[in-house]
């Protein structure tokens, strides 16, 4: 059986997308498919796969599977890509997507530049106090999915690779956790290195950029709006009243079909 797909990326956070809005959901193991297709040496290669499904009340439903096959509730990079794709498909500039983290809204700011803003809702501290893991102090933040955010004075090139898996550990977090190592550049700019649960080191993470920004704003380290520099590029995060908004470019890479 063959399935058509397309690949998109947002600041290097790349996923394989399957548009199944007008098709019955194939009776296949998407967990295994994510592992197979995400392999960068023996397959298409990606940070995971995204299913775009029919929704009875909204423009579409999005499900995302990480490179290790685990299913995530939210992905800011993928949500921006899905919003842009659905806009191209429907001609609408405002897209509403059903996710496991709730209903999310995507706004197309510039079709030519492929600039998309998404409303990720209300971020929050999972607990008020800091936690310390392996000598690293950080805060637990929810942006529809869980994050450990730590602000440090300098970011080594391999800090996410060396430290991320120690924090993203079942001994501390049963379901795993995303990790952001953040450094303040100015009052409106930060740099982050990323470890994504299920995908390990990635070039970008939309919800991670929001979690780090929210943490920094609430602790008085930085102010909104925040430019977030990541290895794959930059995004802008704004905290407006209680909601957090993520803006950045997306890119269509290629399409094809794959045997499943």
N, C-alpha and C positions, 0 to 999 in steps of 0.2 A: 504493500500500500504506500502511495506517495502523498505527501502533504506539501502544499505550497507554503513558503515562508518569506519573510523579508527581515533584513537586519537593520537596526538603527542604533545610534550611539548618542550619548549626551555626556560631553566632557570625557569621552573614553569609556564610560560605563555602558557596555554594549550587551544587547540582548537579541535573541532570535524570536521573532513575533509570528504568531499564527492567527490569521483572521478567520474566525469560525462563527461569525455573527449569523451568516445565512446557511450554515452547515450544521448537521448533527454532530455532537461531540463524539469523536472516535473512541471506541472502546479499547484504549491503550493505556499503558502505565506511563503517565507523564513524569513521574518521579524518575524512572529509569531513562526516559527520553532526554530529560534535562542533563543527566550525567553523561549520556552518550554524545549529545550534540555540542555540549559546552567544552569538550576536550579540545584544546587548542593545537594539539599535535596530530590527532587522528580524526578530527571531524571539522565542523564549521568553526567552532571556537566562540565562546561568549562567557558572560558572567551569569548566564542562565537563560530560561525561556519564558515567554509571556504569551498567555492565551487571551485573545480578545473575543468575548462571548456575547451572545444576545442577552439583553436585559429587558424585562417587561415594562420597566418604568423610566429607564435612563438611556443614554446614548449607547452604552455598552457596559459589560462587566469585565473586569481585569483580574486574572489570576497570574501569579508569578512564582516561578520555581528557581531556586538558586542552583549554582553549578554542581552542588553535591546532591541535588534532588529534593532538598527540603523546601517546603512551601512557605513563602513569606506573606505577611499581611499587607505590606506597603513597600513601594519603591518609587521614590520621587523622580528618578531619572526616567524610568519606564513610564510613569504616569504622564510626564511631559511628552514623551514620544508617542504614546497612545493618543493623547489629546490632539497632537498635531496631525497624526494619521487620520483620525476620525474627522477632523476639520476638513482635510483634503477630500475625504470621502463624501462628506455631507454638505460642505460649503458653509457650515456654521462656525462662528468665531468663539462661541462659548460651548464647552463640552462638559457633560456630567457623566462621571464614571463610578460605577458600583465596585467597591473593593472590600476585602475582608476587614479593612480598617474603617469602613464607613463610606459614605458618598463624598466624592471629591470633585472639585470643579477646575477645569483647565481653561485658560483664556489665551487666545492667540493674539499676541501683541504685534507681531510683524511677520506676515506670511513669507515675504522674500528672504528675510534674515532667519526665518524659522525660530523666532523668539517666542517662548511660551512661559506663561506664569501659571502656577498651580496654587490653590488654596489647600493647605494641608490641615486646616482646622486648628484646634487649640493644643499646643504643646504643654507638657507638664513634667514636673519632677516626679519620678516614681517614688522617691523618698526624699525627705528634706535634707538629711545629713549626707556628707560625703562618705564614700566607702573607700577602703584601701586594699588593693590587691597587688601582691608581689612588690610592695613598696611604692606603688603608684596610686595616688589619691585622685579620685574623680567623682563625678555626679552621674546619677542614673536619670536619663531623660526618655520620655515617650513622645514620639511623633507619629503615632500609629504603629510603630514598632520600637523595640527597646534599644537604647544607646548608652554606652559608657563614655563620657567626655572628660578628658583631662587637659588642662591648660599648663603648658610647660614653656620654659624660656628658650629652648632650642630644639629643632627637629632634625634628627639625623636622617639620612636617606633611607635607612632600613629599619627605622623604629617600629613601623607597623608590622613588618615581617617578623621582627625579633620579639616584640612584646604583645602583639595582638592576640596570638593563640593562647598566651598565658592567661589573659583576661577572659577571652571567649572560651570558657572551660566549663564543662558540666558540673565540676566540683563547686563552682560559684553560681552559675546560671544554668539551670536545668535545660532550658530551651535555647541556650546560646545568647550572644549579645553582639551588636555592632560596636566597634570601638573607634573613637576619633581622638587623635593626638593633635592638639591645637596650639598655635602660637599667635599671639597678638602682634600685628604689624603696625596698626594705627588704631585710632578710636573707632574707625569704620571699616577695618579690614583685618582678616585673619588668614592664616594658612593652616591647612589640616592634612594629615596623613591618615589613611583609612584602612581598617580591617573589617570586612563584611562577613558576618556569620554566613556560612554556607558557600561563600565565594572567595574567602581569604583576602589578600591584598588586592584592592581595585584602584583604578585611576580616579574615580569619583564616586560620590554617593550623595544623592539629593537630600534624603532625609538626614544623613549625617551632617551635611552642611547646615541644615536647619537646627538640628540638635545642638551642634557646637555653638551656633550663633545665639540661640535661645539661652543656653547656659551662660555664655559670656555677657549677654545683655542683662540677664537677671542678677548676675553677680557683680554688675557694675564695671566690668572689664572693658566692654565695648558698647557702642550705641547703634541702633537701627537707623538707616539701612546698613547692611554689612556685605561687603564684597568678600567672598570666600574663595581663596586660591587653593586649587587641588592639583595633583600631578597631571591630570588630563585637561585642565582648563579652569575657568572661573564662573561662578554664579553669583546672583545677588539675592540676599535674604532680607525680608522686611517683616517686622512684628507690628501689626496694625491692630490696636485694641487687644483682643485676646487671640486673634488668629495669626498664623505664620504663613508667609507667601514666599515661594521659590521661583526665581526667574532665570532662565538660561536658554541657550541655543540647543537645538537638536539637529541631527543629521541622518538622512537616509543613506545607507551604505550600499546594499545590493539586495537582490531577491533571487529566489530559485525554488527548487523542490528537493525534498529529501525522502529517502526510503525509510519507513518506520516499521 
